[in-house]
Amino acid sequence: MLFAGVETIGWVSSSRYSGRAESIRRDFEAYGDIHWGLERWYIRTQTIFPDNWNDIIIGTHKLGLKVDGNYYHSDQLSELLKAYSWSDISVIRDRDFYENIGKYDQFVGGWDDEYDDPFDSEGNWWSVQKEDVESIILTKQKDYYRDLRHQSNILKHYSRYAVSVVMFNHVLSGLDAAWTANKQDKHFPELHLNYDPLNKWGVGGVGITFTW
Protein backbone atom coordinates (compact mmCIF):
# COMPACT_ATOMS: atom_id res chain seq x y z
CA MET A 1 0.00 0.00 0.00
CA LEU A 2 2.88 2.34 0.77
CA PHE A 3 4.53 1.79 -2.61
CA ALA A 4 1.19 2.05 -4.42
CA GLY A 5 0.47 5.31 -2.60
CA VAL A 6 3.84 6.80 -3.55
CA GLU A 7 3.27 5.67 -7.16
CA THR A 8 -0.13 7.35 -7.31
CA ILE A 9 1.04 10.57 -5.68
CA GLY A 10 4.09 10.70 -7.97
CA TRP A 11 2.16 10.35 -11.22
CA VAL A 12 -0.62 12.70 -10.13
CA SER A 13 1.94 15.32 -9.04
CA SER A 14 3.89 14.99 -12.28
CA SER A 15 0.72 15.38 -14.34
CA ARG A 16 -0.44 18.44 -12.41
CA TYR A 17 2.94 20.17 -12.52
CA SER A 18 3.27 19.40 -16.23
CA GLY A 19 -0.24 20.70 -16.93
CA ARG A 20 0.40 23.96 -15.07
CA ALA A 21 3.76 24.37 -16.84
CA GLU A 22 2.10 23.94 -20.23
CA SER A 23 -0.64 26.41 -19.34
CA ILE A 24 1.91 29.06 -18.35
CA ARG A 25 3.95 28.25 -21.47
CA ARG A 26 0.94 29.07 -23.62
CA ASP A 27 0.50 32.28 -21.64
CA PHE A 28 4.06 33.56 -22.09
CA GLU A 29 4.13 32.58 -25.76
CA ALA A 30 0.89 34.48 -26.38
CA TYR A 31 2.32 37.44 -24.44
CA GLY A 32 5.47 37.40 -26.56
CA ASP A 33 3.42 37.23 -29.76
CA ILE A 34 1.57 40.39 -28.74
CA HIS A 35 4.41 42.49 -27.33
CA TRP A 36 7.45 41.60 -29.47
CA GLY A 37 7.72 42.59 -33.13
CA LEU A 38 10.31 41.93 -35.83
CA GLU A 39 10.07 45.32 -37.56
CA ARG A 40 10.21 47.12 -34.22
CA TRP A 41 13.31 45.10 -33.29
CA TYR A 42 15.12 46.05 -36.47
CA ILE A 43 14.33 49.77 -36.21
CA ARG A 44 14.78 50.19 -32.47
CA THR A 45 18.08 48.30 -32.40
CA GLN A 46 19.48 51.13 -34.48
CA THR A 47 18.45 53.55 -31.71
CA ILE A 48 19.78 51.45 -28.84
CA PHE A 49 23.11 50.60 -30.48
CA PRO A 50 23.72 53.40 -33.02
CA ASP A 51 27.42 52.63 -33.52
CA ASN A 52 27.17 48.88 -34.12
CA TRP A 53 23.50 48.13 -34.70
CA ASN A 54 24.16 45.98 -37.77
CA ASP A 55 26.55 43.78 -35.78
CA ILE A 56 23.86 43.44 -33.11
CA ILE A 57 21.28 42.39 -35.73
CA ILE A 58 23.65 39.70 -37.02
CA GLY A 59 24.63 38.82 -33.45
CA THR A 60 25.48 35.42 -32.01
CA HIS A 61 21.89 34.11 -32.01
CA LYS A 62 19.42 33.92 -34.87
CA LEU A 63 15.69 33.98 -35.43
CA GLY A 64 14.12 31.97 -38.23
CA LEU A 65 12.45 33.96 -41.00
CA LYS A 66 10.09 32.92 -43.78
CA VAL A 67 9.67 34.76 -47.07
CA ASP A 68 7.56 33.45 -49.95
CA GLY A 69 7.83 29.90 -48.65
CA ASN A 70 11.62 30.11 -48.29
CA TYR A 71 13.50 30.04 -44.99
CA TYR A 72 16.17 32.47 -43.84
CA HIS A 73 17.69 33.75 -40.60
CA SER A 74 17.68 37.15 -38.93
CA ASP A 75 21.34 37.79 -39.80
CA GLN A 76 20.12 38.08 -43.42
CA LEU A 77 17.38 40.60 -42.59
CA SER A 78 19.19 43.69 -43.90
CA GLU A 79 19.70 42.01 -47.27
CA LEU A 80 16.13 40.71 -47.39
CA LEU A 81 14.75 44.22 -46.88
CA LYS A 82 16.38 45.31 -50.15
CA ALA A 83 14.09 42.95 -52.02
CA TYR A 84 11.03 42.52 -49.80
CA SER A 85 8.69 44.63 -47.66
CA TRP A 86 7.90 43.97 -44.02
CA SER A 87 4.56 42.46 -44.98
CA ASP A 88 6.45 39.75 -46.90
CA ILE A 89 8.70 38.75 -44.00
CA SER A 90 7.46 36.72 -41.04
CA VAL A 91 9.39 35.49 -38.03
CA ILE A 92 9.17 31.80 -37.13
CA ARG A 93 7.88 31.61 -33.58
CA ASP A 94 9.40 28.32 -32.46
CA ARG A 95 11.01 27.26 -29.19
CA ASP A 96 14.25 29.10 -30.00
CA PHE A 97 12.32 32.29 -30.76
CA TYR A 98 10.61 32.31 -27.35
CA GLU A 99 13.90 31.65 -25.60
CA ASN A 100 15.85 34.28 -27.53
CA ILE A 101 13.47 37.22 -27.06
CA GLY A 102 13.51 36.81 -23.30
CA LYS A 103 17.14 35.93 -22.77
CA TYR A 104 19.42 38.04 -24.95
CA ASP A 105 20.03 41.80 -25.24
CA GLN A 106 20.40 41.25 -28.98
CA PHE A 107 16.59 41.06 -29.24
CA VAL A 108 15.52 43.56 -26.58
CA GLY A 109 14.58 46.18 -29.19
CA GLY A 110 11.54 44.17 -30.24
CA TRP A 111 9.57 44.82 -27.03
CA ASP A 112 6.83 47.44 -27.28
CA ASP A 113 7.43 49.35 -24.03
CA GLU A 114 7.51 53.11 -24.32
CA TYR A 115 11.18 53.76 -24.98
CA ASP A 116 13.57 55.48 -22.59
CA ASP A 117 17.26 55.16 -21.69
CA PRO A 118 18.02 51.42 -21.53
CA PHE A 119 21.36 51.93 -19.82
CA ASP A 120 20.13 53.50 -16.59
CA SER A 121 18.41 51.79 -13.66
CA GLU A 122 14.89 53.22 -13.85
CA GLY A 123 11.95 53.77 -16.20
CA ASN A 124 10.40 51.37 -18.69
CA TRP A 125 13.86 50.25 -19.84
CA TRP A 126 16.73 49.58 -17.48
CA SER A 127 19.95 47.61 -17.06
CA VAL A 128 20.69 45.17 -14.24
CA GLN A 129 23.87 43.37 -13.27
CA LYS A 130 23.69 39.62 -13.85
CA GLU A 131 25.92 38.05 -11.21
CA ASP A 132 29.48 39.38 -11.64
CA VAL A 133 29.78 38.68 -15.34
CA GLU A 134 27.54 40.96 -17.39
CA SER A 135 24.59 43.31 -17.34
CA ILE A 136 21.34 42.74 -19.20
CA ILE A 137 18.76 45.18 -20.53
CA LEU A 138 15.21 44.70 -19.31
CA THR A 139 11.89 46.29 -20.09
CA LYS A 140 8.70 45.96 -18.08
CA GLN A 141 7.20 43.71 -20.76
CA LYS A 142 10.33 41.61 -21.09
CA ASP A 143 10.68 41.28 -17.31
CA TYR A 144 7.11 40.03 -16.95
CA TYR A 145 7.63 37.63 -19.85
CA ARG A 146 10.82 36.26 -18.27
CA ASP A 147 8.99 35.74 -14.97
CA LEU A 148 6.26 33.69 -16.68
CA ARG A 149 8.82 31.62 -18.52
CA HIS A 150 10.76 31.00 -15.31
CA GLN A 151 7.60 29.80 -13.55
CA SER A 152 6.91 27.38 -16.40
CA ASN A 153 10.45 25.99 -16.29
CA ILE A 154 10.33 25.52 -12.51
CA LEU A 155 7.08 23.54 -12.79
CA LYS A 156 8.63 21.38 -15.53
CA HIS A 157 11.49 20.59 -13.15
CA TYR A 158 9.00 19.64 -10.43
CA SER A 159 7.24 17.34 -12.89
CA ARG A 160 10.52 15.58 -13.68
CA TYR A 161 11.35 15.28 -9.98
CA ALA A 162 8.00 13.58 -9.39
CA VAL A 163 8.76 11.06 -12.15
CA SER A 164 12.18 10.44 -10.55
CA VAL A 165 10.42 9.64 -7.27
CA VAL A 166 8.21 7.12 -9.09
CA MET A 167 11.26 5.44 -10.66
CA PHE A 168 13.04 5.28 -7.30
CA ASN A 169 9.86 3.86 -5.79
CA HIS A 170 9.95 1.09 -8.44
CA VAL A 171 13.49 0.16 -7.40
CA LEU A 172 12.59 0.06 -3.71
CA SER A 173 9.43 -1.96 -4.33
CA GLY A 174 11.44 -4.45 -6.39
CA LEU A 175 14.02 -4.87 -3.63
CA ASP A 176 11.23 -5.24 -1.09
CA ALA A 177 9.55 -7.94 -3.20
CA ALA A 178 12.82 -9.87 -3.48
CA TRP A 179 13.43 -9.56 0.26
CA THR A 180 9.93 -10.78 1.09
CA ALA A 181 10.11 -13.73 -1.34
CA ASN A 182 13.44 -14.89 0.09
CA LYS A 183 12.17 -14.63 3.63
CA GLN A 184 9.14 -16.75 2.73
CA ASP A 185 11.34 -19.35 1.02
CA LYS A 186 13.70 -19.24 3.98
CA HIS A 187 16.58 -18.37 1.69
CA PHE A 188 17.47 -15.10 3.34
CA PRO A 189 19.85 -14.94 4.98
CA GLU A 190 21.72 -18.24 5.27
CA LEU A 191 24.30 -18.38 8.04
CA HIS A 192 26.90 -21.16 8.13
CA LEU A 193 30.30 -21.94 9.61
CA ASN A 194 33.35 -22.46 7.44
CA TYR A 195 35.26 -25.64 8.29
CA ASP A 196 39.00 -25.33 9.03
CA PRO A 197 40.87 -28.52 10.02
CA LEU A 198 43.78 -26.51 11.35
CA ASN A 199 41.58 -24.68 13.85
CA LYS A 200 41.27 -26.21 17.34
CA TRP A 201 37.49 -26.05 17.15
CA GLY A 202 37.29 -26.80 13.40
CA VAL A 203 35.84 -23.41 12.61
CA GLY A 204 37.61 -21.03 10.24
CA GLY A 205 34.97 -18.34 9.95
CA VAL A 206 31.34 -17.45 9.44
CA GLY A 207 29.65 -17.29 6.01
CA ILE A 208 26.44 -15.39 5.11
CA THR A 209 24.64 -16.13 1.84
CA PHE A 210 22.17 -13.68 0.33
CA THR A 211 20.00 -14.99 -2.52
CA TRP A 212 17.04 -13.72 -4.51
BELVENWO-V306071 format. One record per run of one state. SS is the DSSP state (a for helix, b for strand, c for the rest). FROM is the first residue (numbers start at 1). TO is the last residue. If there is no record, write none. Layout:
ss->SS from->FROM to->TO
ss->SS from->FROM to->TO
//
This chain:
ss->c from->1 to->1
ss->a from->2 to->35
ss->b from->36 to->36
ss->c from->37 to->37
ss->a from->38 to->48
ss->c from->49 to->52
ss->a from->53 to->58
ss->c from->59 to->63
ss->b from->64 to->67
ss->c from->68 to->69
ss->b from->70 to->73
ss->a from->74 to->80
ss->c from->81 to->85
ss->a from->86 to->88
ss->b from->89 to->91
ss->c from->92 to->94
ss->a from->95 to->103
ss->c from->104 to->104
ss->a from->105 to->110
ss->b from->111 to->111
ss->c from->112 to->124
ss->b from->125 to->130
ss->c from->131 to->133
ss->b from->134 to->139
ss->a from->140 to->184
ss->c from->185 to->189
ss->b from->190 to->195
ss->c from->196 to->202
ss->b from->203 to->209
ss->c from->210 to->212
//
